[in-house]
Amino acid sequence: MKLDNPTAQPWLQPSTYWPELSAATAALDTPFGVVSVPALAYNAHDMLRRANGTTIRVASKSVRVRGVIDAVLELPGYHGVLAYTLPEALWLAETIDDVVVGYPTVDRAGIEALGRSEKLARRVTLMVDSVEQLDLVDSVLGAHRETIRVALELNASWRSKVLGYLGVYRSPVQGVADAVALARAIVSRPGFQLVGMMAYEAQIAGVVNRPTGKPILARTVDYVQRNSTTELHERRGAVVAALRELADLEFVNGGGTGSLERTASDPSVTEIAAGSGLFGPHLFDGYSHFQPAPAAAFSLSVVRKPTPDMATLLGGGWIASGPPAPDRMPQLAYPEGLEYVAREAAGEVQSPLKGRAAAALAVGDRVWLRHTKAGELSEHLNEFAVVDGGRIVETLPTYRGEGKAFL
């Protein structure tokens, strides 16, 4: 699969985009997933444009399809993978030479495999935010092992005097003093090499600033993201400068799909981790500064008509992680004008639908849906049909289709 920069954006006309995908996949039985090559290519190139020359590291949890990851990494401007578990990283590192584990690990079998393989130890970097994590690695490997590459994670959340703690609860490392103390512990400890730093600004990268029908919230998010960016750039820059006095950092990672522009403007950052923007899930529709194409979607069939003006899908309850709310349900993308029934919503086995388009749906008709979050769709499918030029050009297995369930 080659991701050439497309010259057209057919998804801007839903009345033709979705029926063309339906025609290309007419021989498939539902449920099935589709990746549109032009839409994926558009997203990949648009992310490069927004990153403005800063390298993008592919966040694998937001894809979970090796064929897509490989195709994106062929594009100049992308390099390396940010994995979400150590077993996944070891698996990917058999063919990818730069894999950073984005979260601390206590996987003893994975640590053992990493420490006993020169190839894997050269290609995989662990994330740490405490000495206890180093202790665990030592307890598994002992002294006679390969040197373990580690990156230090800085907490990028913002503490507002007015709004309180904004962001996600990740690393306990808050500033220069914390980072230097941990860095000194790493560089003075045999068997470890400090090679990088990460700071993920979730309150900037992962929160939409134009939520539908919520103008006051939109202004609040703009305020948070603007002020958090200023604070973080200053704090992250100071931490990076201090760490570079102690170690030769190969990378400083930050950001995500929603913050590519802001993170790229930080001179201390050398790369940005992003992945959700490749598939363009519907959670990312509410940003003012970019609009991803719906590159990945899935199709379900109508199996009954409980009333003449309703239609029921088989399946649909592919609910996304995060705070329970209606926006965690799959979006009914096409036909337009469909709604969930409030008391059933998206169900495990069936999803009754209403709305102006429901009456026209017959048994056997298909409905297109978009998942809330990008990579989680891959956990429900064994493969994606890859569509280009009005036909299926290949089929790519998901992690699940390759027999892998990492988390």
N, C-alpha and C positions, 0 to 999 in steps of 0.2 A: 504494500500500500504506500503510494507516494502522496505526500500532502502538499501539492502545489497550491500557491496562493490563488484562490478562486476569483473570478472576475464578476460573478453574479451571486446574488443572495436570495435564492428561491424561497427560503423559509419566511421571508417577509410577506409572502402571499400564501397564507395557510390553506386557502381553498384549492391551491394546486400542489403545494408541497406535500401535504399529508396524503392526498389521493395518489400521487405518484409513488410514494413509499408503499402504499397499499397495493398498487398494481405490481410493483417489483417483487413483493413478498406474497403474492396471492396464493402460491402453492404451499406456503408454510402453515402448519397448524399452530394455533395459539396455545399458551402464551409464548411469545418470542420477542427478542430484542433486536433493534436495528441501530447501526451506526452509519450516519450519512457522511461519506467522504468529503464532499464540498463543505458541509457545515463544520466538520472536525477540522479541516484545513483552515477554514476562516478563523475559527477560534484560536488555533495554534499560532497563526500569524498575527492575529490581533493582540494576543498576549505578548508577543515579541515587540510589537509596536509600542504597547503600553509600558513595557519594561525599559524601553529606550536605551538598549545596549547592555543592560545588566543581565547576566546569565540567569536562566531559569532552570532550576532543578525540579524534575517531575515528581510531584507528590503521588506516590503509587496508590495510596488508600482511596484516592478520588478517581481511579481508573480501574485497577484490578483486572486488566487485560494485557497480557505481555505483548501481543502483537501491536496494540495501540501504543504502548510505552516505547517499544522499539522504533515504531514509525516516527513518533515525535522526536526521539533522540537523534534521528537522522537529520533533523533541521538545524542549521547553524543558529546558535543562540541558546540551545538547550544542552545541558550536560548533567549527567548523573541523576540519581534517584533518591528521594527521601522516602524510605520504607517506614512501615508502622510497627513491625515486629522483627525480632532478630531472625527467627526461622525464615520469614519471607525474604529478608535481606540476604541470607546465605544462599537461598534458592536463586534469587535474581543475580547474585554475584558470580554465579557460574558463567554468565555471559556478559554481565555489565561490570565495568571495572571501577565504578565509584558509587557506592551505596552507603548512605548515612541512615542510621536507625533514628527516627525522630522522637522516640520515647525511651526512657530507661528500661532495661530488661533484667529479669531474674530467671530467664530461661537457661537452666543449667546445661541441658543437652546442647543448646545452641552455643553457649559460651565455650563449652568443651570443644565443639567442632571448630569454632573460630580460633581458639588458642592453639590448636594442633595443625592448622593448615597455613602454610606460608602464603598461598594464593589468596585465601579468604581474609586473612589478617591484613594483607596489603590493600584489599578492595573495600573492606567494611569498616565503618566508623560507628562506635557506640555513643549514645548520648548519656551524659551524667549531670547531676546537680547536687550530689552529696558524696562525702567520703565513704558512707556506708555502701554505696553502689560499687565503689572500687574494692571494698573489703569482700563483697560477695564474689566478684570476679576472681580475686586472689584465692578465696576459699575453694573455688572450683578448679582452678588451674595450677595453683602453686607457683613455684619459681621457674620451672623449666617449661617455657612456652614461648610462643611468638609474642612480640610486642603488640599490645592492644591499642589501636587508635581510638581516641576519645574526643568528643566535642563537649563543651560546657554550655548549658542552657541558662540564659538570663530570663527572668520573668519580665515580660514586656507589657503587663497590664498597667493601667493608669489609676492612680489614687486621686480622685477628684475631691476637693474640699467640700464641694456641694453635693455631688452625686455618689460619693463613696468609691468602692472598689469596682472598676470596670475592666472586664476582660475575663480570661479563664484562669483557674487555679492550677498552675503548672509548677515551675521551678521555685524553690525558696530563695534562690540567688537574686537579690534585689538591685544591688548597685556595685560600685567599684570595690568596696571593702570585702563584700561577700565573694565576689568573683575572684579577686586576687588571692584570698585565703584558699579557695578551692583550687585555683590554678597552681598555687605553690605546692599544695598537697599532691597534685597530679604530676608535676614536672620533677618532683623530688622522689617519686615512688618508682622503683624499678618495675619494668614490664609494661609501662604505659607511656603514651606519647600524646600530648595535647596538640591537636591539629586544627581545631575549629571552634566556632561559637554559633549558637542559634538563639534567636529571640523572635517568637511568633506573636505578632500583635493582633490577636483575635478580635478585639474591639474595633479595629480598623479594617482588617481583611475580611472578616466573616459576618459583618452586620450590614444589612442593606440600608442605604441612606434615603431611599424613596419608597418606603412601605406604602402599599396601595391604601388610599383613604385615610392616611394618618399624617397630615401636614405638620402637626405640632411635634410628633415623634421624629419626623424627618429633620426638622430644625435642631432638635436635641442631638440627634445622631451626628449631624454636621458639626455641631459645637464640640462634641466629644472627640470625633475623629480629627478635627483640626488641632485642638489643644493637646490631645494625646500624641499626635505626630510630633509636635514641637518638643514636648517633654521627652519622648522616647529617643528622638534623634540626638538630643544633647546627652542623655544618660547612656545610651548605647555607644555613642562615640567615645565617651570617657572610659567606659569599660573596655572597649576594643583597644584603645591606646594603652591602657594599663596592661592588658594581657599580652600585647605585642612586645612589651618590655620583658616578658617572661618566656614567651614561646613564639615560634615562627608559625603563625596561623595560616593555614592554606585557604580557609574560607570563613566568611561571616555570613550566616544565612538569616534571612528575615522574610516577613511578609506572607502573602498568599494571593489568590486570584483577585480578591476585592481591593487589594492595596498596592498593586504593581507600580502605579505611578508614584505614590507617596514613598514606598520603600526604596524604589530606585533613586529617589532624590537624596537619600541618606548616603553621604560619601563613605561611611564606615562599612556599608554593606557590599559584599562582593557577589552575592547570588540571592535569588528569591525562590522560595519553594512554592509551587502552584500546580494544581491539577484539576480542580473542579471546573474551571473555565473551559477545559477541553471538551467535556461532554455537555456543558451548559444546562444543568438541572434547573428546575423552576425556582428554587430558592434564590437564584442569582438574577432573577428578572427585575429586582427592585433597586438596582443601582443607577445613579444618574450619569456616571462617567463611562459606562460601557454596557453593551447589551449582547450577551453571548447567544450564538445560534443554538437551537435545540438539536444538537448533534446525536444524542442518544435518547431513545424512547422505547416503549414497549407496547405491544398490542394485545388486547383481550377481546373475547367474543361474547356477543349477546346470546344467551341460552334460554331466556324466557321473557314473557311479557306479562307481568302480574296485573297490569291494567293497560288499556289501549294507549295511554299517554305516558307509560313508563317502559323501561328496558333494564334487564338485569344481566350484569357481566358475571362470568365465572372467574372468581378470584378478584384481586384488586387490593388486598390489604397489605401492601408492601410499604409499611409505615417507616418513616425515617427516624433516626436517633435524634436526641435533643429534647427540649422541654415539650411535653405533650400539648399539641395545639392543632387546629385545622390545617395549618401550613405544613404539617409533617405528612399529610396524605398525598398520594400521587395527584398530579394535576390532570384533569380531564381536558386533553389538548384538542382532540378532533373526533367527531364533529363539534363545532362550536355550539354553545348553548346547552350544555349538559351540566347537571348538578347532582351531588350526592344527596341521599335522603338523610336528614339530620340524625335520626335515631339509629341508623345502621352504618352510615358512612361507608368507608372502604373496608369491606369485610374479608375475612380469611378465605372463604369459599365463594361468597357471592357479594356483589355490590349493586344494589338497586339504584337506578338513576332516574331523575326527572328532568324537567326543563324543556324548553321549546323544541330541542332537537330529538328528544326521547321518543316522541310519538312516531317519527319516521323510521326509527330503527326496527329491523325485523330480526327474528331468530337467525343466527349465522352471520349477521353483520359484525363489523369490527370497530373498536374504539381505540384511539391512540392516547396513551398516557405518558406523562413525564414524571420521573421520580423527583422527590424533593432534594436529595443529595446525590452526588455524582456516582461515586464508587459503590455505594450500597446497592444500586441496581444490579451490579454484577454478581452479588451474593444470591440473587434469585434466579439467575440464568446460567445455563451451561455454556452458552455461546451467543455471539452476536452475528447477525447477517449484515455484512458490509455492503452498502448500496452506493453505486456510482453510475451515472448515466442511465438511470431508470432500470437498473438490473442489479442482481446480487453478484458481486465480483469475487467475493471470498467469504469464508466463515471463520471467525476467530473465537477460540475458546476463552472463557473467563478463567480466573483462578479456580473457581468452583468446577468448571469443566475440565480442568487439569487435575482435579482431585485434591485441591488445596483449600483449606479453610483455616486461615491464620488467626482470625480473631472474630 
